[in-house]
């Protein structure tokens, strides 16, 4: 599959996918070119397998392909250079990209193609005009209206170089580059700030959701399990509570009356309160009544 990109920026490229790719100043285009001589929707690249056809939508503004003017249509092939206003675009075949960075390994010379490090960070557009596009973030990424920016967005109130995104030690930071309309994190205007996974990052009116790696620990909410509260993470064994010995009502009363005094253990002795005094008195009264009754009967018979 082929790509089209800015000639001076190899990392800001768009895949040429069927049925077509649109190019122009409006942010709704697949590839946005911010130049005064470029129309809102200037050209289309029609794609059928790997057969490419350039179609000029604004015949009064000719487009150049390899320095030859095209006012209607023409075919395209890899390495062709398209001049649109003051901007140059190039059709590339990633499989035929020139090799760089020579590495010596013994007597063998190996060619290695340098690739930008993947940081795991990206911006997902919230604006409907960008159709939820996702923009990967490199270790250093410039966002702005200028075509040479790593993320180029043709928004009227966006500065040419609006903000800088930088990944340091796996963490993402944003720095406003003196833009006219500001950079905002979760609705708060910032000059320089840390950005976390899930934050809303806004450049003027263009809003993005921040996608980040799961290793961004400070952005996560940790739920601690009960076992982790113990320093050695050893679960505490559950034990049944020991039943307290029951106390009789009179003993409990004695303890309460004692207050704060200490109670010393003494040999067990019977207490007055333990004797059934009321029972003895009742028995004696019954005996007296019986004697009186018997005596009364005796004297009555005589």
Secondary structure, DSSP 8 states (H G I E B T S, - for coil): -EEEEETTEEEEEEE--SSEEEEESSTTSSEE---TTS-TT-EEEEEETTEEEEEES-TTS-EEETTEEESSEEEE-TT-EEEETTEEEEEEEGGG---EEEEEETTEEEEE-------S-EEEE-SGGGTT-EEE--SEEEEESSTTSSEE---TTS-TT-EEEEEETTEEEEEE-S-SS-EEETTEEESEEEE-TT-EEEETTEEEEEE--TT-GGGS-----GGGGSTT----------------HHHHHHHHHHTT-----------GGGS-HHHHHHHHHHHHHHHHHHHHHHHHH-
